[in-house]
Amino acid sequence: MITSLKVKRFRGIEEGELSDLSRVNILVGSNNSGKSSVLEAINMLYSLTNEGGVFGEDIIENLARIRVRRTAYYPSLWYKYDDESPIEYEIGFDNGLELNADFDEGRRWLIKKPSFKVKIGEPRRFTEEEVMLKHLQYGPFGDALYLLLGIDDHREIGKMFLIKDLKPELQSYRVTNLVDCDKLLNSFGGLKSIIIGAEMVKNFAVIEKGVFPTILQKRDDKKLIEILNEAYETEIEGLSYMPFSREKEDKREEYALLLMLKDYSVRIDELGDGVKHAVAILSIILGVDISLLLLEEPEMHQHPKTFSYLAKSLSSLTAKAKTQMFITTHNLELIDAFLDTFKEEDVSLYHLSLRDGKLDARKIETPDAKVLDDLGIDVRSLERYV
């Protein structure tokens, strides 16, 4: 789990930091306060080990065009489009590891910390050298290929290797701090993430193909149906697929998710956006093994009475895997639903503000948030009171 995040030169953030993070982190603030940028900065970390995201999309390309669906403009990932200096990260993890990494204009990573001391040369004449990890490219299956790089002179040492083979590669050089290697590989596993927002819901066919075969095979569709019927007062009896053709003369068939009701069935395409958004969130949790769930304004198209069902469902479905969540919102009722559902030690509320590129993240403890609410102070607009 990520416990702290510091980022420089990403999107509209010249520099910003969030510390003392919890399993559930709610981000509030006015428009253009950096909330979406924080989600995207976290999502980009997944490309440290993989080129493709949860559904096979190019992670970096997707981020470069996630806000407006046009040709990817990669400098948009940099503060003021200045990609001559790298985007810098400092991340803390709950296993004690501190990871410092730079992302450059060539879309490559340099992992500066942890560094490793390796022994090079013949046993009686070896020299000990401190090295870091340089990302060169992605392999044929989208796995990251790295090599060891000398810290002092940036001299390349050895050959390229898959990041998953880091430990045997370091062992071949008689590395002295394999504990940090184990922590690093463990932390990499905690960076698998996905952003679920309006754009994801509009492209529901990707979710159908990516997760529903798994959901149906495990019969987790029963859980999904139970939640939907309770939260939206629907009478769904089952899920299936329905073939359809784009045009009458087109013989190629596609399939759409079908909700089987008591007297008839309906494609999910024809349902309201609120239900589709809920299905997207819940089905991804049920059908994909992820460590970081990044939710952008999950209140979109939802009636307030559904917020408590959403919070309780996320609590129960993510408890075993201890999935970490980052949630942006403008809705007070959604905030209350999550603060009331999760244990105090598991949820944190952050008020973000962004001025001249400086991101300020103020943590508000759950008891303090409730006191502020009783006093009539809007936690979404703390800048008015400070």
Secondary structure, 3 states (H helix, E strand, C coil): CEEEEEEEEECCEEEEEECCCCCEEEEECCCCCCHHHHHHHHHHHHHHCECECCCCCEHHHHHHCCCCCCCCCHHHHEHHHCCCCCEEEEEEECCCCEEEEEECCCCCEEEEEEEEEEEECCCCCCEEEEEEEEEEEECCCCEEEEEEEECCCCCEEEEEEEHHHHHHHHHHCCCCCHHHHHHHHHHHHCCCEEEECHHHHHCHHHHHHHHHHHHHHHCCHHHHHHHHHHHHCCCCCEEEEEEECCCCCCCCCEEEEEEECCCCEEEHHHCCHHHHHHHHHHHHHHHCCCCEEEEECCCCCCCHHHHHHHHHHHHHHHCCCCCEEEEECCCHHHHHHHHHHCCHHHEEEEEEEEECCEEEEEEECHHHHHHHHHCCCCHHHHHHCC
